[in-house]
């Protein structure tokens, strides 16, 4: 029964945490979302971000309230481990690990979505938005890795680097 509760909590937390991280990333790189994405993002997360902004205002282009909100969501989801007898310190460390993996998996998901758009419909209405979200990750790689026969492999290299980051996180935690 506890595993079913964990599944429900993790699913809800994953959606909300992903939206909060997307909101943070959009503001950080100054990308204006399409109306539908923006409305969904702000509607789902305003209840948490707006009160947090009173306590933690944004500074230097960082929307700290969204980032801290995402961590609080993963911490709340990880607190189910307390029911299993885990210590508070273990729950916080596990929450930090999950938070960092959510960030890495979020970037991996954005890269996959961009690849799908490039294969299926590069002129889709959301394609420029997803491209703009990925550009800060891919720009440094494009400076180093030239196109091979007209094929841009920077997305593949970025994906591999993100998988290495996940491996390192697993080794640390």
C-alpha positions in Angstrom: 0.0 0.0 0.0 2.9 2.3 0.8 4.3 1.8 -2.7 1.0 3.0 -4.3 1.1 6.1 -2.1 4.7 6.7 -3.2 3.7 6.3 -6.9 0.9 8.9 -6.6 3.0 11.3 -4.6 6.0 11.0 -7.0 3.7 11.5 -10.1 2.1 14.6 -8.7 5.5 16.0 -7.5 7.2 15.2 -10.8 4.6 17.2 -12.8 4.7 20.2 -10.4 8.4 20.1 -9.9 9.0 19.9 -13.7 6.7 22.9 -14.2 8.6 24.8 -11.5 12.0 24.0 -13.0 10.7 24.9 -16.5 9.5 28.3 -15.1 12.9 28.9 -13.5 14.7 28.0 -16.8 12.4 30.1 -18.9 13.1 33.2 -16.8 16.8 32.5 -16.5 17.4 32.4 -20.2 14.6 34.9 -20.9 12.5 32.9 -23.2 8.9 33.9 -23.6 6.7 30.8 -23.7 3.8 30.3 -26.2 0.5 31.3 -24.6 -0.7 27.8 -24.0 2.6 26.7 -22.3 2.8 30.0 -20.3 -0.8 29.7 -19.1 -0.3 26.1 -18.0 3.0 26.8 -16.3 1.8 29.9 -14.4 -1.6 28.5 -13.5 -0.1 25.3 -12.1 2.7 27.0 -10.1 1.5 30.5 -9.0 0.0 29.2 -5.8 3.5 28.2 -4.6 5.7 30.7 -6.4 3.9 34.0 -5.5 3.9 33.4 -1.7 7.6 32.3 -1.9 8.5 35.5 -3.7 7.5 37.5 -0.7 10.1 35.6 1.3 12.7 35.0 -1.4 12.7 37.7 -4.1 14.3 37.1 -7.4 17.9 38.5 -7.8 20.1 38.9 -10.8 17.7 37.3 -13.2 17.2 34.2 -11.1 13.6 33.3 -10.1 14.7 31.8 -6.7 11.1 31.2 -5.7 10.5 28.8 -8.5 13.8 26.9 -7.8 13.2 26.7 -4.1 9.6 25.7 -4.7 10.8 22.8 -6.9 13.1 21.7 -4.1 10.4 22.0 -1.5 8.1 19.8 -3.8 10.8 17.1 -4.1 11.5 17.3 -0.4 7.8 16.9 0.4 7.6 13.9 -2.0 10.7 12.4 -0.4 9.3 12.7 3.1 7.2 9.6 2.4 10.4 7.8 3.3 9.9 9.0 6.9 6.9 6.6 7.0 9.4 3.8 6.1 11.6 4.7 9.0 14.3 6.8 7.3 16.0 9.6 9.2 15.5 13.2 8.5 19.0 13.6 7.2 18.6 10.7 4.8 15.4 12.2 3.5 17.1 15.6 2.8 20.0 13.9 1.1 17.7 11.8 -1.0 15.6 14.9 -1.9 18.8 16.7 -3.0 19.8 13.7 -5.2 16.3 13.6 -6.7 16.2 17.3 -7.3 19.5 17.2 -9.2 18.4 14.2 -11.2 15.1 16.0 -12.0 17.1 18.8 -13.5 19.3 16.5 -15.6 16.3 14.4 -16.8 14.4 17.7 -17.6 17.3 18.7 -19.9 17.3 15.2 -21.5 13.6 15.4 -22.1 14.0 18.8 -23.8 16.7 17.4 -26.0 14.5 14.5 -27.0 11.6 16.8 -27.8 13.8 18.9 -30.0 15.1 15.9 -31.9 11.5 14.6 -32.4 10.5 18.1 -33.7 13.5 18.2 -36.1 12.5 14.8 -37.5 8.7 15.1 -37.7 7.8 18.8 -38.0 10.6 21.4 -37.6 8.0 24.1 -38.2 5.7 23.1 -35.4 4.5 26.0 -33.3 6.4 24.8 -30.2 9.6 23.9 -32.0 11.2 27.4 -31.7 10.3 27.5 -28.0 12.0 24.1 -27.4 14.9 25.2 -29.5 15.3 28.3 -27.4 15.2 26.3 -24.2 18.0 24.0 -25.5 20.2 26.6 -27.1 22.1 27.5 -23.9 23.1 23.8 -23.5 24.0 23.3 -27.2 25.7 26.6 -28.0 29.0 25.8 -26.1 29.1 22.4 -27.8 28.5 23.8 -31.2 31.6 26.0 -30.8 33.7 22.9 -30.2 32.0 20.2 -32.4 31.7 21.0 -36.1 28.9 19.5 -38.1 29.9 16.2 -39.5 28.9 16.0 -43.2 26.2 18.6 -42.6 24.8 16.6 -39.6 24.7 18.4 -36.2 25.6 15.9 -33.5 25.7 18.3 -30.6 22.4 17.0 -29.3 23.8 13.5 -29.1 27.0 14.8 -27.3 24.9 16.8 -24.9 22.7 13.8 -24.2 25.8 11.7 -23.5 27.2 14.4 -21.2 23.9 14.5 -19.3 24.0 10.7 -18.9 27.6 11.1 -17.5 26.3 13.7 -15.0 23.6 11.2 -13.9 26.3 8.5 -13.4 28.4 10.9 -11.3 25.3 11.8 -9.2 24.7 8.2 -8.6 28.3 7.7 -7.5 28.2 10.7 -5.1 24.9 9.8 -3.5 
